[in-house]
Amino acid sequence: MRTETYSRSAYSKFIEQVKSSQVQRVTFKPDRIEYCLKPAFGNQQYYTQLDGSIEDLTHLLQSYGVEIAPPENTQTNAETNAGILSLILSLGMLVGAFAWLLKFNNAGGGIGLGMGMGKSNARIYNQGKTGITFADVAGVDEAKQELQEVVDFLTNGEKYRKIGAKIPKGVLLVGPPGTGKTLLAKAVAGEAGVPFLSMSGSEFVELYVGVGASRVRDLFNRAKRQAPCIIFIDELDAIGKTRSGGGPNGGNDEREQTLNQLLTEMDGFNGNEGVIVIAATNRPETLDPALRRPGRFDRQVLVDRPDKIGRIDILKVHVQGVSLGEDVDLKVIAAKSAGFAGADLANLVNEAALMAARNNRQAVLMADFNEAMERVIAGLEKRSRILTPLERQTVAYHEVGHALVGALMPGNSKVSKISIMPRGLGALGYTLQTPETDRFLLLEDELRGQLATLLGGRAAEEIVFGKVSTGASDDIQKATDLAERAVTQYGMSATLGPIAFEKNAAQFLEGGSTRRAISSEVAVEIDRQVKLSIDQAREMALEILRLNRGLLESATQVLLKTEVLEGKILEEILTQVQAPEKLTTWLANG
């Protein structure tokens, strides 16, 4: 074999030689560039490394007439055979994967369905094995009574069929979060002793088109095979929202395909004999009308927040297994926890138990429940947050101002505690008002009283310091919202009258109201009425505190020493509050 010797050359020198027409022939190797010079320049041979684009170099060589040799095949036979074998294996794996997808693909689905995505991920509880019965559900007696019919049909269906009655195909549980909708559905399955298939609405929809509809079909097919059976869909609004009927996709997106399939399964040509659908949502106003009509969800069951008797029953359920002290009175706890849902009460009991364990007690005392309630309402106590003397004084006058004004206002709430211990994210102190009875309506004079109470803290700062602080920001926000609702939702404005300028977009969730289309004149009048209500409430709070200036000072000094005012000491202070002469007139007429 002939051996050729090549000398190394810099790439820049190679380019200069090309441009000076010295290079005769260039050969591209896998790891370098070899070239030889023309006979006039000695036929010398060199090699160099590419530094740049090979396309640009090729264009340069062609423009100077340099001969470009074809690349030499440097692969050995073994390397060639290995490359061919690797290519064959890759193609084989690709064909095998494609065949596997075709084999397991569902009818009506995409590629994602071939990987099992079209199968529903329902959790199955066989023959009433949910572990929950109606004995575990308290405080929602009306809802339990409604669902007893479903249980009776599943266990004694023949008596309904003989008389010609038909059980509802679907039961929709609606209510605020935490009231026990999911618990009720499990109790139905536990009482009826039938299979229970549970899924969340968000589990139906995936990235791939057609997956949601396929999962709905699979869920109902599984239920039919096990009939009689209960299907439970939690958070139905995730797939059941009103269809738009337009948009860039023509209103036929993945979520709407899933909803359409659910509508078909619940009331299509194919019957679902023995399959009952129970769904839960706290946003029923967003559901598609076709989903709520009779024949699909025939019955809507309200699962609302419990009243006082219901809260006592719920507390009895949750304190089972908890060691209670002799001073614990569930009736008192239920009275203080107005507005709490079942989940809130469960959390309250657990927080009290944790408090007792943290203090190494053998039983949960009433003091633990009181502390747990304050923690749930106002937040965790921040003993590490050190206030300056001026800040402590300001907070103390502020909270006493709330209490003195609130003591004169109508309604069933009374001031039960004042504290200047920082709690939660931003509360430097708080005044706790507990309702004596459950109330479902707010009268006009009570609304004005709430406005004055909210502004009592800021009014105390004005009287004592001649200026206000940022501590009243939350009070001002609440007062403004309440005054605006009085005008726009409750129709309590003498000039605008009983007209609703806002409509509720959320029945059970906060922040769901939207302003109707109104003229600029009406908007100005709404703002004027809101400001008028707040100004009047502020003036009344100032008048009450000026009249009781001595009591404001003495109560604040006691609070600064003890940091907390409650019980008989607080009652004695509040009984001394004097009412201005025009308070009754203002409450009645504004």
For each residue, the residues with C-beta under 8 A, 3 or more apart:
1:
2:
3:
4: 45
5: 45
6: 34 45 46 47
7: 44 45 46 47
8: 46 47 48
9: 13 14 46 47 48
10: 13 14 48
11: 14 15 48 49 50 51 52
12: 15 16
13: 9 10 16 17 48
14: 9 10 11 17 18 23 33 35 46 48
15: 11 12 18 19 60
16: 12 13 19 20
17: 13 14 20 22 23 35 37
18: 14 15 21 22 23 60 61 64 66
19: 15 16 60 64
20: 16 17
21: 18 38 64 65
22: 17 18 37 38 41
23: 14 17 18 26 35 36 37 38 61 64 66
24: 35 36 37 38 39 66 67
25: 35 36 66 67 68 69
26: 23 33 34 35 61 66 67 68 69
27: 33 34 35 68 69 71 72
28: 33 54 68 69 71
29: 32 33 34 47 71 72 74
30: 71 74
31:
32: 29 47 48 49 50
33: 14 26 27 28 29 47 48 49 50
34: 6 26 27 29 45 46 47
35: 14 17 23 24 25 26 27 45 46 47 48 66
36: 23 24 25 43 44 45 46
37: 17 22 23 24 41 42 43 44 45 46
38: 21 22 23 24 41 43
39: 24 42 43
40:
41: 22 37 38 44
42: 37 39
43: 36 37 38 39
44: 7 36 37 41
45: 4 5 6 7 34 35 36 37
46: 6 7 8 9 14 34 35 36 37
47: 6 7 8 9 29 32 33 34 35
48: 8 9 10 11 13 14 32 33 35
49: 11 32 33
50: 11 32 33 54 57
51: 11
52: 11 56 57
53: 56 57
54: 28 50 57 58
55: 58 59
56: 52 53 59 60
57: 50 52 53 54 60 61
58: 54 55 61 62 68
59: 55 56 62 63
60: 15 18 19 56 57 63 64
61: 18 23 26 57 58 64 66 68
62: 58 59 65 66 68
63: 59 60
64: 18 19 21 23 60 61
65: 21 62
66: 18 23 24 25 26 35 61 62
67: 24 25 26
68: 25 26 27 28 58 61 62
69: 25 26 27 28 72
70:
71: 27 28 29 30
72: 27 29 69
73:
74: 29 30
75: 79 80 83
76: 79 80
77: 80 81
78: 81 82
79: 75 76 82 83
80: 75 76 77 83 84
81: 77 78 84 85
82: 78 79 85 86
83: 75 79 80 86 87
84: 80 81 87 88
85: 81 82 88 89
86: 82 83 89 90
87: 83 84 90 91
88: 84 85 91 92
89: 85 86 92 93
90: 86 87 93 94
91: 87 88 94 95
92: 88 89 95 96
93: 89 90 96 97
94: 90 91 97 98
95: 91 92 98 99
96: 92 93 99 100
97: 93 94 100 101
98: 94 95 101 102
99: 95 96 102 103
100: 96 97 103 104 114
101: 97 98 104 105 111 114 115
102: 98 99 105 114
103: 99 100 114
104: 100 101 114 115 116
105: 101 102 109 111 113 114
106: 109 113 114 118 214
107:
108: 210 213 214 217
109: 105 106 112 113 114 117 118 208 210 211 214
110: 113 208 209 210 211
111: 101 105 114 115 208
112: 109 115 117 118 206 207 208 210 211
113: 105 106 109 110 116 117 118 208 210 211 214
114: 100 101 102 103 104 105 106 109 111
115: 101 104 111 112
116: 104 113 119
117: 109 112 113 206 208 211 214
118: 106 109 112 113 210 211 214 215 218
119: 116 214 215 218
120: 197 199 203 204 215 216 218 219 222
121: 199 203 215
122: 197 198 199 219 222 231
123: 197 198 199
124: 195 196 197 198
125: 128 129 130 186 189 195 196 198
126: 129 195
127: 193 194 195
128: 125 189 190 191 192 193 194 196
129: 125 126 190
130: 125 186 187 189 190 196
131: 186 190
132: 136 137 183 186 187 189 190
133: 136 137 187 190 191
134: 137 144 148 187 191
135:
136: 132 133 183 187 317
137: 132 133 134 140 144 180 183 184 187
138: 306 310 313 314 316 317 342
139: 180 306 310 311 313 314 342
140: 137 143 144 179 180 184 303 304 306 310 342
141: 144 145 310
142: 145 146 302
143: 140 146 147 173 184 301 302 303
144: 134 137 140 141 147 148 184 187
145: 141 142 148
146: 142 143 149 171 299 301
147: 143 144 150 151 171 184 187 188 301
148: 134 144 145 151 152
149: 146 152 153 167
150: 147 153 154 167 168 171 188 192 276 278
151: 147 148 154 155 188 191 192
152: 148 149 155 156
153: 149 150 156 157 160 167 276
154: 150 151 157 192 193 194 228 230 276
155: 151 152 192 193
156: 152 153 159 160
157: 153 154 160 161 167 228
158: 161 162
159: 156 162 163
160: 153 156 157 163 165 166 167
161: 157 158 164 165
162: 158 159
163: 159 160
164: 161
165: 160 161
166: 160
167: 149 150 153 157 160 276
168: 150 171 276 297 298 299
169: 266 267 272 276 277 295 296 297 298
170: 266 276 277 278 279 296 297 298 299
171: 146 147 150 168 276 277 278 279 297 298 299 300 301
172: 236 278 279 280 281 284 292 297 299 300 301
173: 143 181 184 185 278 279 280 281 301 303
174: 181 280 281 282 284 300 301 302 303 507 508
175: 179 181 282 302 303 304 305 508
176: 179 282 304 305 341 508 509
177: 282 341 343 508 509
178: 341 342 343 344
179: 140 175 176 303 304 305 306 341 342 343
180: 137 139 140 183 184 303 341 342 343
181: 173 174 175 184 185 234 280 282 303
182: 185 186 232 234 280
183: 132 136 137 180 186 187 342
184: 137 140 143 144 147 173 180 181 187 188 303
185: 173 181 182 188 189 196 198 230 232 234 278 280
186: 125 130 131 132 182 183 189 190 196 198 232
187: 130 132 133 134 136 137 144 147 183 184 190 191
188: 147 150 151 184 185 191 192 230 278
189: 125 128 130 132 185 186 192 194 195 196 230 232
190: 128 129 130 131 132 133 186 187 193 196
191: 128 133 134 151 187 188
192: 128 150 151 154 155 188 189 228 230
193: 127 128 154 155 190
194: 127 128 154 189 226 228 229 230
195: 124 125 126 127 189 223 226 229 230
196: 124 125 128 130 185 186 189 190 229 230 232
197: 120 122 123 124 219 222 223 229 230 231 232
198: 122 123 124 125 185 186 232 234
199: 120 121 122 123 203 204 219 231 232 233 234
200: 203 233 234 235 238
201: 204 233 234 235 236 237 238 239 240
202: 205 235 238 239
203: 120 121 199 200 215
204: 120 199 201 211 212 215 216 238 239 258
205: 202 211 212 238 239 254 255 258
206: 112 117 211 212 254
207: 112 211
208: 109 110 111 112 113 117 211
209: 110 254 257
210: 108 109 110 112 113 118 213 214 254 257
211: 109 110 112 113 117 118 204 205 206 207 208 214 215 254
212: 204 205 206 215 216 239 254 255 257 258 261
213: 108 210 216 217 257 258 260 261
214: 106 108 109 113 117 118 119 210 211 217 218
215: 118 119 120 121 203 204 211 212 218 219 258
216: 120 204 212 213 219 220 258 261 262 265
217: 108 213 214 220 221 261 265
218: 118 119 120 214 215 221 222
219: 120 122 197 199 215 216 222 223 231
220: 216 217 223 224 231 265 272 275
221: 217 218 224 225
222: 120 122 197 218 219 225 226
223: 195 197 219 220 226 227 229 231 272 275
224: 220 221 227 229 272 274 275
225: 221 222
226: 194 195 222 223 229
227: 223 224 272 273 274 275
228: 154 157 192 194 274 275 276
229: 194 195 196 197 223 224 226 274 275 276
230: 154 185 188 189 192 194 195 196 197 275 276 277 278
231: 122 197 199 219 220 223 275 276 277 278
232: 182 185 186 189 196 197 198 199 277 278 279 280
233: 199 200 201 236 277 278 279 280
234: 181 182 185 198 199 200 201 279 280
235: 200 201 202 238 280 281
236: 172 201 233 239 240 279 280 281 287 291
237: 201 240 241 281 282 283 284 286 287
238: 200 201 202 204 205 235
239: 201 202 204 205 212 236 255 258 259 262
240: 201 236 237 259 262 279 281 286 287 288 291
241: 237 255 259 286 287 288
242: 286 287 288 289
243: 251 256 259 288
244: 247 251 256
245: 251
246: 250 251
247: 244 250 251 253
248:
249: 252 253
250: 246 247
251: 243 244 245 246 247 256
252: 249 256 257
253: 247 249 256 257
254: 205 206 209 210 211 212 257 258
255: 205 212 239 241 258 259
256: 243 244 251 252 253 259 260
257: 209 210 212 213 252 253 254 260 261
258: 204 205 212 213 215 216 239 254 255 261 262
259: 239 240 241 243 255 256 262 263 288 291
260: 213 256 257 263 264
261: 212 213 216 217 257 258 264 265
262: 216 239 240 258 259 265 266 291
263: 259 260 266 267 268 288 290 291 296
264: 260 261 267 268
265: 216 217 220 261 262 268 270 272
266: 169 170 262 263 272 277 295 296 297
267: 169 263 264 295 296
268: 263 264 265
269:
270: 265
271:
272: 169 220 223 224 227 265 266 275 277
273: 227
274: 224 227 228 229
275: 220 223 224 227 228 229 230 231 272
276: 150 153 154 167 168 169 170 171 228 229 230 231
277: 169 170 171 230 231 232 233 266 272 297
278: 150 170 171 172 173 185 188 230 231 232 233
279: 170 171 172 173 232 233 234 236 240 297
280: 172 173 174 181 182 185 232 233 234 235 236
281: 172 173 174 235 236 237 240 284 287
282: 174 175 176 177 181 237 508 509
283: 237 286 287 506 507 508 509
284: 172 174 237 281 287 292 300 507 508
285: 504 505 506 507
286: 237 240 241 242 283
287: 236 237 240 241 242 281 283 284 291 292
288: 240 241 242 243 259 263 291 292
289: 242 292 293
290: 263 293 296
291: 236 240 259 262 263 287 288 296 297
292: 172 284 287 288 289 296 297 300
293: 289 290 296 297
294: 298
295: 169 266 267 298
296: 169 170 263 266 267 290 291 292 293
297: 168 169 170 171 172 266 277 279 291 292 293 300
298: 168 169 170 171 294 295
299: 146 168 170 171 172
300: 171 172 174 284 292 297
301: 143 146 147 171 172 173 174
302: 142 143 174 175
303: 140 143 173 174 175 179 180 181 184
304: 140 175 176 179
305: 175 176 179 339 340 341
306: 138 139 140 179 309 310 311 313 314 340 341 342
307: 310 311 438
308: 311 312 334 335 338 437 438
309: 306 312 313 334
310: 138 139 140 141 306 307 313 314
311: 139 306 307 308 314 315 333 334 337 340 345
312: 308 309 315 316 330 331 334
313: 138 139 306 309 310 316 317
314: 138 139 306 310 311 317 318 342 345 346
315: 311 312 318 319 330 333 334 345 349
316: 138 312 313 319 320 330
317: 136 138 313 314 320
318: 314 315 322 345 346 349 350
319: 315 316 322 324 330 349
320: 316 317
321:
322: 318 319 349 353 364
323: 362 363 364
324: 319 328 363 364
325: 328 363 364 365 366
326:
327: 365 366
328: 324 325 333 364 365 366 369
329: 332 333 366
330: 312 315 316 319 333 334
331: 312 334 335
332: 329 335 336 366
333: 311 315 328 329 330 336 337 348 369 373
334: 308 309 311 312 315 330 331 337
335: 308 331 332 338 434 435 436 437
336: 332 333 373 416 434
337: 311 333 334 340 344 345 348 373
338: 308 335 434 435 438 439
339: 305
340: 305 306 311 337 344 345 348
341: 176 177 178 179 180 305 306 344 345
342: 138 139 140 178 179 180 183 306 314 345 346
343: 177 178 179 180 346 347
344: 178 337 340 341 347 348 376
345: 311 314 315 318 337 340 341 342 348 349
346: 314 318 342 343 349 350
347: 343 344 350 351 376
348: 333 337 340 344 345 351 352 369 372 373 376
349: 315 318 319 322 345 346 352 353 372
350: 318 346 347 353 354
351: 347 348 354 355 372 375 376
352: 348 349 355 356 364 368 369 371 372
353: 322 349 350 356 357 364 368
354: 350 351 357 358 372
355: 351 352 358 359 364 368 371 372
356: 352 353 359 361 363 364 365 368
357: 353 354 360 361
358: 354 355
359: 355 356 368
360: 357
361: 356 357 364 365 368
362: 323
363: 323 324 325 356
364: 322 323 324 325 328 352 353 355 356 361 368 369
365: 325 327 328 356 361 368 369
366: 325 327 328 329 332 369 370
367: 370 371
368: 352 353 355 356 359 361 364 365 371 372
369: 328 333 348 352 364 365 366 372 373
370: 366 367 373 374
371: 352 355 367 368 374 375
372: 348 349 351 352 354 355 368 369 375 376
373: 333 336 337 348 369 370 376 377
374: 370 371 377 378 381 417 419 423 432
375: 351 371 372 378 379 380 381 423
376: 344 347 348 351 372 373
377: 373 374 432
378: 374 375 423 424 427 430 432
379: 375 423 424 425 427
380: 375 423 424
381: 374 375 421 422 423
382: 385 421 422 423 424
383: 421
384:
385: 382 422 428
386:
387: 391 392 395 422 428
388: 391 392
389: 392 393
390: 393 394
391: 387 388 394 395 428
392: 387 388 389 395 396 420 560
393: 389 390 396 397 556 560
394: 390 391 397 398 461 465 469 471
395: 387 391 392 398 399 420 428 429 471
396: 392 393 399 400 420 429 556 559 560
397: 393 394 400 401 460 461 464 465 552 556
398: 394 395 401 402 429 457 458 460 461 469 471 472
399: 395 396 402 403 418 419 420 429 430 431 457 559
400: 396 397 403 404 418 460 552 555 556 559
401: 397 398 404 405 456 457 458 459 460 461 541 545 552
402: 398 399 405 406 415 418 431 453 454 456 457 460
403: 399 400 406 407 415 418 431 456 555 565 570 573 574
404: 400 401 407 408 456 460 544 545 548 551 552 555 574 577
405: 401 402 408 409 452 453 455 456 459 541 544 545
406: 402 403 409 413 415 431 433 449 453 456
407: 403 404 414 415 574 577
408: 404 405 449 544 577 579 583
409: 405 406 446 449 450 452 453 587
410: 443 445 446 449 587
411: 439 446 449 450
412: 435 436 437 439
413: 406 433 434 435 436
414: 407 433 434 436
415: 402 403 406 407 418 431 432 433 570 574
416: 336 432 433 434 566 570
417: 374 431 432 564 565 566 570
418: 399 400 402 403 415 429 430 431 432 559 564 565 566 570
419: 374 399 423 429 430 431 432 563 564 565
420: 392 395 396 399 428 429 559 560 563 564
421: 381 382 383 429 563 564
422: 381 382 385 387 427 428 429
423: 374 375 378 379 380 381 382 419 427 430
424: 378 379 380 382 427
425: 379
426: 474
427: 378 379 422 423 424 430 474
428: 385 387 391 395 420 422 471
429: 395 396 398 399 418 419 420 421 422
430: 378 399 418 419 423 427
431: 399 402 403 406 415 417 418 419 457
432: 374 377 378 415 416 417 418 419
433: 406 413 414 415 416 453
434: 335 336 338 413 414 416
435: 335 338 412 413 438 439
436: 335 412 413 414
437: 308 335 412
438: 307 308 338 435
439: 338 411 412 435 442
440:
441:
442: 439 446 447 450
443: 410 446 447
444: 447 448 492
445: 410 448 449 587 588
446: 409 410 411 442 443 449 450
447: 442 443 444 450 451 482 486 490 492
448: 444 445 451 452 533 536 537 586 587 590
449: 406 408 409 410 411 445 446 452 453 587
450: 409 411 442 446 447 453 454 482
451: 447 448 454 455 479 482 483 533 534 537
452: 405 409 448 449 455 456 537 538 540 541 544
453: 402 405 406 409 433 449 450 456 541
454: 402 450 451 457 475 476 478 479 482 537
455: 405 451 452 458 459 472 475 476 479 534 537 538 541
456: 401 402 403 404 405 406 452 453 459 460 541 544 545
457: 398 399 401 402 431 454 460 461 471 472 475
458: 398 401 455 461 462 468 472 475 476 538 541
459: 401 405 455 456 462 463 538 541 542 545
460: 397 398 400 401 402 404 456 457 463 464 545 552
461: 394 397 398 401 457 458 464 465 467 468 469 471 472
462: 458 459 465 466 467 468 542
463: 459 460 542 545 546 549 552
464: 397 460 461 552
465: 394 397 461 462 468
466: 462
467: 461 462
468: 458 461 462 465 472
469: 394 398 461 472
470: 473
471: 394 395 398 428 457 461
472: 398 455 457 458 461 468 469 475 476
473: 470 476 477
474: 426 427 477 478
475: 454 455 457 458 472 478 479
476: 454 455 458 472 473 479 480
477: 473 474 480 481
478: 454 474 475 481 482
479: 451 454 455 475 476 482 483 534 537
480: 476 477 483 484 530 534
481: 477 478 484 485
482: 447 450 451 454 478 479 485 486
483: 451 479 480 486 487 530 533 534 537
484: 480 481 487 488 526 530
485: 481 482 488 489 490 502
486: 447 482 483 489 490 492 493 533
487: 483 484 490 491 492 493 496 501 526 529 530 533
488: 484 485 500 501 502 515 526
489: 485 486 500 501 502 504 513
490: 447 485 486 487
491: 487 496 497 498 499 500
492: 444 447 486 487
493: 486 487 496 497 526 529
494: 497 590
495: 525 529
496: 487 491 493 499 501 522 525 526 529
497: 491 493 494
498: 491
499: 491 496
500: 488 489 491 503 516
501: 487 488 489 496 515 516 518 522 526
502: 485 488 489 513 514 515 516
503: 500 513 514 516
504: 285 489 507 512 513
505: 285 512 513 514
506: 283 285 509 510 511 512 513
507: 174 283 284 285 504 512
508: 174 175 176 177 282 283 284
509: 176 177 282 283 506 512
510: 506
511: 506
512: 504 505 506 507 509
513: 489 502 503 504 505 506
514: 502 503 505
515: 488 501 502 518
516: 500 501 502 503
517:
518: 501 515 522 523 526
519: 522 523
520: 523 524
521: 524 525
522: 496 501 518 519 525 526
523: 518 519 520 526 527
524: 520 521 527 528
525: 495 496 521 522 528 529
526: 484 487 488 493 496 501 518 522 523 529 530
527: 523 524 530 531
528: 524 525 531 532
529: 487 493 495 496 525 526 532 533
530: 480 483 484 487 526 527 533 534
531: 527 528 534 535
532: 528 529 535 536
533: 448 451 483 486 487 529 530 536 537 590
534: 451 455 479 480 483 530 531 537 538
535: 531 532 538 539
536: 448 532 533 539 540 586 590
537: 448 451 452 454 455 479 483 533 534 540 541
538: 452 455 458 459 534 535 541 542
539: 535 536 542 543
540: 452 536 537 543 544 580 583 586
541: 401 405 452 453 455 456 458 459 537 538 544 545
542: 459 462 463 538 539 545 546
543: 539 540 546 547 580 582
544: 404 405 408 452 456 540 541 547 548 577 579 580 583
545: 401 404 405 456 459 460 463 541 542 548 549 552
546: 463 542 543 549
547: 543 544 578 580
548: 404 544 545 551 552 576 577 578
549: 463 545 546 552 553
550: 553 554
551: 404 548 554 555 573 576 577
552: 397 400 401 404 460 463 464 545 548 549 555 556
553: 549 550 556 557
554: 550 551 557 558 573
555: 400 403 404 551 552 558 559 565 573
556: 393 396 397 400 552 553 559 560
557: 553 554 560 561
558: 554 555 561 562 565 569 573
559: 396 399 400 418 420 555 556 562 563 564 565
560: 392 393 396 420 556 557 563
561: 557 558
562: 558 559 565
563: 419 420 421 559 560
564: 417 418 419 420 421 559
565: 403 417 418 419 555 558 559 562 569 570 573
566: 416 417 418 569 570
567: 570 571
568: 571 572
569: 558 565 566 572 573
570: 403 415 416 417 418 565 566 567 573 574
571: 567 568 574 575
572: 568 569 575 576
573: 403 551 554 555 558 565 569 570 576 577
574: 403 404 407 415 570 571 577
575: 571 572
576: 548 551 572 573
577: 404 407 408 544 548 551 573 574
578: 547 548
579: 408 544 583 584
580: 540 543 544 547 583
581:
582: 543 585 586
583: 408 540 544 579 580 586 587
584: 579 587 588
585: 582 588 589
586: 448 536 540 582 583 589 590
587: 409 410 445 448 449 583 584
588: 445 584 585
589: 585 586
590: 448 494 533 536 586
